[in-house]
Amino acid sequence: MAKWITITLLSIGLIVSATWGFQQSNQKESMMIHAENNYQRAFHDLTYHIDLLHDKIGTTLALNSKEQLSPQMLDIWRLTSQAQTDVSQLPLVLLPFSNTEGFLSEVGDFTYDVAVRDLEHDPLSDKEVEKLSALYDASDDIRKQLRTVQHEVLDQQLRWVDVELALASEGENDPNLIVDGFTAVENRSSGFSETHFQNLSSSLPQQHDHFSFLEGDEISEQTAIKEIKTQFDLSNDFDINLQKSGDGAQLPTYSGSFTYDDEHGYVEITEKGGHILSYMLDRPLNDINLGLNEAQIEAEKLLKEQGFEDIILLQSSQYDQTGFFQFVSSQEDIWIYPDKILVKVALDNGDIIGYNATDFYRNHRNRDLDEPKLSLEEAEDKVNHGLNIEDQHLAVVEDVEGQEVLSYAFFGTLNHDTYRIFINAETGEEVLVERLQDVESKWGQAQQEE
């Protein structure tokens, strides 16, 4: 009798163990499939965006209209940002990919610098056209190499989840075609950077102080995951796909992604101090139920939660079912434009679906600000007298060479267009002239109340 009881108990134990093992295997397989789908999407998006980037640069070289050039440059800048996001979501943590990321960053900085300046008075120089042509050639090389990798992935049904295993198996002789392909992309980016960007970097806007404002101790992956779950109110057992930035990154970060029902999230958090640099939430948007003023309140709530003080709303605008808000910091009632924060709000329910404080953390510091040599009236006299000025204030703004300049900022309209004009508070010279688009609310809102 005891023998049969023992056999029965052992059988039950084996069945329970097998069932548990089967469930664990299914759960692991499900997570692998989910990760693979995310990797495939990010890679094909990257290939598509680099293709578009190449086409856009080629179109720009053929343009002869200054009115068309600025929007085209902004399109290229947006594409580089999208491509950088795609790269950050690929399992390339162990593979140095800093040259390619640096290439995309350089392209973005260059095109943005050209897009926001007054091309009527300061058109593209021959040297800049030469640089743009070099960008075109380099993007073509990278595009072709990515297409080669894409062909191998599709033809041989390669899995991206195997890449991490291949990257972790240093010294083994079994090559991985995806790793080899991206190594080739990196080498091409490196060659371009060495030959073409040596002189360009000195003319681009400077990245002040390299994130010197960041405070706090370095956080672990577990702490980063906890911070992400807290930010998005996710349960403790929720799965976060977390990756650490590779060697050579200017700022070490953790990149997390997740899917919740029909909502896809991506967040970047600093290793030092655990500060959230940016995040995006992608979900279907429903009918508009909120106005810009209500959405602004939600954006301001987020900034207070993130610990920002002395923040001013610079500009708000509406595109379809979303509201976009640009904030800047202030010091001694002077608006600090390089310390920019962007917030995107869904107008169906007020969710924050986009947030980027990278510029703030990169540039923010206590500045030594001198008294302006020109009075407000003297600076206003330097502005086109046809401009109907609606607002003005003192500001720190970067000129076309990336140098910070104390200026008077004037906001107004001329011939049905809206302009923002900066006059050097010391010399009276025009620093920047910008034409604004799609501004739905008044520019220059009052400073946020604490």
C-alpha positions in Angstrom: 0.0 0.0 0.0 2.8 2.4 0.9 4.5 1.6 -2.4 1.4 2.6 -4.4 1.0 5.8 -2.3 4.7 6.7 -3.1 4.2 5.9 -6.8 1.0 8.1 -6.9 2.7 11.0 -5.1 5.7 10.8 -7.4 3.4 10.7 -10.4 1.5 13.7 -9.2 4.8 15.5 -8.6 6.0 14.7 -12.1 2.7 15.9 -13.6 2.9 19.2 -11.6 6.5 19.7 -12.5 5.9 19.0 -16.2 2.9 21.3 -16.2 4.9 24.1 -14.5 7.7 23.6 -16.9 5.4 23.7 -19.9 3.8 27.0 -18.7 7.2 28.5 -18.1 8.3 27.4 -21.5 5.2 28.9 -23.1 5.7 32.2 -21.1 9.3 32.4 -22.2 8.4 31.7 -25.8 5.7 34.3 -25.7 8.2 36.9 -24.4 10.6 35.9 -27.1 8.0 36.3 -29.8 7.0 39.7 -28.4 10.7 40.9 -28.3 11.3 39.5 -31.8 8.3 41.4 -33.2 9.6 44.7 -31.6 13.1 44.2 -33.0 11.8 43.4 -36.5 9.6 46.5 -36.5 12.4 48.7 -35.3 14.8 47.4 -37.9 12.5 47.7 -40.9 11.5 51.2 -39.7 15.2 52.1 -39.5 15.8 50.8 -43.1 12.8 52.7 -44.3 13.8 56.0 -42.5 17.4 55.8 -43.9 16.0 55.3 -47.4 13.8 58.4 -46.9 16.7 60.3 -45.5 18.8 59.6 -48.5 16.0 60.6 -50.9 15.3 63.9 -48.9 19.0 64.9 -49.0 19.1 64.2 -52.7 16.0 66.4 -53.3 17.5 69.2 -51.2 20.6 69.2 -53.4 18.3 69.8 -56.4 16.3 72.6 -54.8 16.8 76.2 -55.9 14.1 77.8 -53.8 14.9 79.1 -50.3 11.2 78.8 -49.4 11.4 75.0 -50.0 14.8 74.5 -48.5 13.9 75.1 -44.8 10.9 72.7 -44.7 13.1 70.1 -46.5 15.8 70.5 -43.9 13.3 70.1 -41.1 12.0 66.9 -42.7 15.6 65.5 -42.8 16.1 66.6 -39.1 12.9 64.7 -38.1 14.0 61.6 -40.1 17.3 61.5 -38.3 15.5 61.7 -35.0 13.2 58.8 -36.0 16.2 56.8 -37.2 18.0 57.3 -33.8 14.9 56.1 -32.0 14.9 53.0 -34.2 18.5 52.3 -33.5 17.9 52.6 -29.7 15.3 49.8 -29.9 17.5 47.2 -31.5 19.4 44.6 -29.5 22.8 46.2 -30.2 23.8 46.8 -26.6 27.0 44.8 -26.7 28.0 46.0 -30.2 29.6 49.4 -30.5 27.3 51.5 -32.7 28.4 54.9 -31.6 29.7 55.9 -35.1 26.4 55.5 -36.8 24.5 57.2 -33.9 27.1 60.0 -34.1 26.6 60.2 -37.9 22.8 60.6 -37.4 23.3 63.2 -34.7 25.6 65.2 -36.9 23.2 65.1 -39.8 20.4 66.2 -37.5 22.4 69.1 -36.0 23.5 70.3 -39.4 20.1 70.3 -41.0 18.4 71.9 -38.0 20.9 74.7 -37.9 20.2 75.4 -41.6 16.5 75.1 -41.3 16.0 77.6 -38.5 18.2 80.4 -39.9 17.1 83.1 -42.3 18.3 81.7 -45.6 17.3 84.9 -47.4 20.0 86.8 -45.7 22.3 83.8 -44.9 22.0 81.3 -47.8 23.8 78.0 -48.0 27.5 78.5 -48.6 29.5 76.5 -51.2 31.2 74.6 -48.3 27.8 73.7 -46.8 26.6 72.4 -50.2 29.7 70.3 -50.4 29.0 68.9 -46.9 25.4 68.2 -47.9 26.6 66.3 -50.9 29.0 64.3 -48.7 26.0 63.5 -46.5 24.1 62.2 -49.5 26.9 59.9 -50.5 27.4 58.6 -47.0 23.6 58.0 -46.5 23.6 56.0 -49.8 26.4 53.7 -48.5 24.6 53.1 -45.2 21.3 52.6 -47.0 22.7 50.0 -49.3 24.4 48.1 -46.4 21.1 48.1 -44.4 19.3 46.8 -47.5 21.8 44.0 -47.6 21.2 43.1 -44.0 17.4 43.3 -44.6 17.7 40.9 -47.5 19.7 38.4 -45.4 17.2 38.6 -42.6 14.2 38.0 -44.8 15.9 35.4 -47.1 17.3 33.2 -44.3 14.5 34.0 -41.7 17.0 35.2 -39.2 15.8 36.0 -35.7 16.9 39.2 -33.9 16.6 37.6 -30.5 19.6 35.5 -31.5 21.7 38.6 -32.0 22.2 39.2 -28.3 23.3 35.6 -27.9 25.8 36.0 -30.8 27.1 39.3 -29.3 27.5 37.7 -25.9 29.5 34.7 -27.3 32.8 36.5 -27.9 35.6 34.4 -29.3 33.3 31.8 -30.9 33.7 31.0 -34.6 29.9 30.9 -35.5 29.3 34.2 -37.2 26.0 36.0 -37.2 25.0 37.7 -40.4 23.1 40.5 -38.7 26.0 41.3 -36.4 28.4 41.2 -39.4 26.0 43.5 -41.4 25.8 46.1 -38.7 29.5 46.0 -38.1 29.9 46.9 -41.8 27.4 49.8 -41.4 29.4 51.0 -38.4 32.6 50.9 -40.3 31.1 52.9 -43.2 29.8 55.5 -40.7 33.3 55.6 -39.1 35.0 56.3 -42.4 32.6 59.1 -43.2 32.9 60.7 -39.8 36.7 60.7 -40.0 36.9 62.3 -43.5 34.0 64.6 -43.6 33.0 65.8 -40.1 36.4 67.1 -38.8 35.6 70.7 -39.8 31.9 70.5 -39.7 31.7 69.9 -35.9 33.2 73.2 -35.1 30.5 75.1 -37.0 27.6 73.2 -35.4 25.7 74.5 -32.3 27.7 73.6 -29.2 26.4 71.2 -26.6 27.0 73.2 -23.5 28.5 71.5 -20.5 27.6 68.0 -21.7 24.7 67.3 -19.2 26.5 68.8 -16.3 23.2 69.6 -14.6 22.4 65.9 -14.0 22.5 65.1 -10.3 22.4 61.8 -8.3 24.1 58.5 -8.1 24.2 55.9 -10.9 21.1 53.6 -10.9 20.9 49.9 -11.7 18.8 48.3 -14.4 16.4 47.2 -11.7 16.0 50.7 -10.4 15.5 52.0 -14.0 12.7 49.5 -14.5 11.1 50.5 -11.2 11.3 54.2 -12.2 9.6 53.4 -15.6 6.8 51.4 -14.0 6.2 54.2 -11.5 6.1 56.9 -14.2 3.5 54.9 -16.3 1.7 53.4 -13.4 2.5 49.8 -14.5 2.2 46.8 -12.2 5.3 45.2 -10.7 4.9 42.1 -12.8 4.7 44.0 -16.0 7.4 43.2 -18.6 9.8 46.1 -19.6 12.2 45.5 -22.4 15.3 47.4 -21.2 18.6 48.2 -23.0 21.6 50.1 -21.9 23.4 52.5 -24.2 26.6 51.2 -25.8 30.1 52.3 -25.3 31.0 55.8 -26.6 27.6 57.3 -25.8 27.9 61.0 -24.6 25.4 60.2 -21.9 24.9 56.7 -20.5 21.2 55.9 -20.6 18.7 53.1 -20.3 16.1 52.7 -23.1 12.9 50.9 -22.1 9.9 49.8 -24.3 6.7 48.2 -23.4 3.2 47.3 -24.9 0.0 47.6 -22.9 -3.2 46.7 -24.7 -3.0 48.9 -27.8 -0.5 51.3 -26.3 3.2 51.1 -27.2 5.7 53.0 -25.0 9.3 54.0 -25.3 11.3 55.8 -22.6 14.9 57.0 -22.2 16.2 57.4 -18.6 19.7 58.6 -17.5 21.9 56.2 -15.7 23.1 59.1 -13.5 20.3 60.1 -11.2 17.5 58.2 -13.1 16.2 61.3 -14.8 13.6 60.7 -17.6 15.0 62.4 -20.7 12.2 61.5 -23.1 9.3 59.2 -23.7 6.7 58.5 -26.4 3.3 56.7 -26.2 1.8 55.5 -29.4 -1.9 54.7 -29.3 -5.1 55.3 -31.3 -6.4 58.8 -30.7 -10.2 59.4 -30.4 -12.3 62.5 -30.9 -11.1 65.8 -29.4 -12.6 66.6 -26.0 -10.0 69.1 -24.7 -8.9 72.5 -25.7 -5.3 73.7 -25.7 -5.7 75.5 -22.4 -6.8 72.3 -20.7 -4.1 70.3 -22.3 -1.5 73.0 -21.2 -2.6 72.3 -17.6 -1.8 68.6 -18.0 1.6 69.4 -19.5 2.4 71.7 -16.5 1.4 69.0 -14.1 3.9 66.7 -15.7 6.7 69.3 -15.4 6.0 69.8 -11.7 6.0 66.0 -11.2 9.5 65.9 -12.8 10.7 68.6 -10.5 11.1 71.5 -12.9 11.0 75.1 -11.5 11.0 78.5 -13.1 9.5 77.1 -16.3 7.7 79.3 -18.9 5.4 78.3 -21.7 7.0 79.6 -24.9 4.7 78.3 -27.6 1.7 76.0 -28.0 0.2 74.6 -31.2 -2.4 72.0 -32.3 -2.0 69.3 -34.9 -4.9 67.1 -35.5 -5.8 65.4 -32.1 -2.7 66.5 -30.3 -1.4 69.6 -28.6 2.3 70.5 -28.7 3.9 72.7 -26.0 7.4 74.2 -25.8 8.7 75.3 -22.5 11.9 77.1 -21.5 13.6 77.9 -18.2 14.1 81.3 -16.8 16.8 83.0 -14.7 16.4 86.5 -13.2 13.2 86.9 -15.4 15.3 86.2 -18.5 14.0 83.4 -20.8 16.6 80.7 -21.4 15.8 79.3 -24.9 18.5 76.5 -25.0 16.9 75.0 -21.9 13.9 73.7 -23.9 11.3 71.1 -22.9 8.7 69.7 -25.3 5.4 68.1 -24.2 2.8 66.5 -26.5 -0.7 66.0 -25.1 -3.5 63.8 -26.5 -6.7 66.0 -26.8 -9.1 63.1 -26.4 -8.3 62.5 -22.7 -5.3 64.7 -21.7 -2.7 61.9 -21.7 0.9 62.9 -22.1 2.0 61.0 -25.2 5.3 62.8 -25.8 7.9 64.4 -23.6 11.5 65.5 -24.3 13.7 67.3 -21.8 17.0 66.3 -23.4 17.9 69.9 -24.3 17.1 71.1 -20.8 19.4 68.5 -19.2 22.1 69.0 -21.8 22.3 72.8 -21.5 20.9 73.9 -18.1 23.2 75.6 -15.7 23.5 78.8 -13.6 24.6 81.5 -16.1 26.5 84.7 -15.4 24.2 87.2 -17.1 25.3 90.8 -17.6 22.9 93.8 -17.7 21.9 94.7 -21.3 23.7 97.7 -22.8 20.7 98.6 -24.9 17.3 99.6 -23.5 14.1 97.9 -24.7 13.2 101.0 -26.7 16.7 101.1 -28.4 16.4 97.4 -29.3 12.8 97.8 -30.6 14.0 100.5 -32.9 16.3 97.9 -34.6 13.2 95.8 -35.5 11.5 96.1 -38.9 9.0 99.0 -38.3 6.4 97.1 -40.3 6.2 94.4 -37.6 3.2 94.6 -35.3 4.9 93.7 -32.0 2.6 91.8 -29.6 5.1 90.7 -26.9 8.8 91.2 -25.9 11.2 90.0 -23.2 14.9 89.5 -22.5 16.2 86.1 -23.5 19.3 84.0 -23.9 19.3 82.4 -27.4 21.9 80.6 -29.5 23.1 82.3 -32.6 23.9 80.4 -35.9 27.3 79.5 -34.5 25.9 78.0 -31.4 27.0 80.8 -29.1 24.6 82.0 -26.4 23.7 85.7 -26.7 21.7 87.9 -24.4 19.0 89.3 -26.6 15.7 91.1 -26.7 13.0 88.8 -28.1 10.2 90.4 -30.1 7.1 88.5 -31.2 4.8 90.0 -33.8 3.0 89.8 -37.1 3.9 91.1 -40.6 1.8 90.5 -43.8 -0.3 87.7 -42.1 2.8 85.9 -40.9 4.1 85.5 -37.4 7.7 86.2 -36.5 10.1 85.9 -33.6 13.0 88.3 -33.8 16.0 88.4 -31.5 18.1 91.6 -31.2 21.5 91.4 -29.5 21.2 93.3 -26.2 24.7 94.6 -26.5 25.3 95.4 -30.1 21.8 95.9 -31.5 22.4 93.4 -34.3 19.8 90.8 -35.4 20.7 87.5 -33.9 17.9 85.4 -35.4 14.7 85.8 -37.3 12.2 83.0 -37.2 8.8 82.6 -39.0 6.4 80.7 -36.8 3.6 78.4 -38.0 0.4 77.0 -36.6 0.5 78.9 -33.3 -2.9 78.5 -31.7 -2.4 80.3 -28.4 -0.6 83.4 -27.4 3.2 83.3 -27.4 4.8 84.3 -24.1 2.4 83.0 -21.4 3.0 84.0 -17.9 5.5 82.1 -15.8 4.1 78.9 -14.3 2.7 79.3 -10.8 4.2 77.1 -8.2 
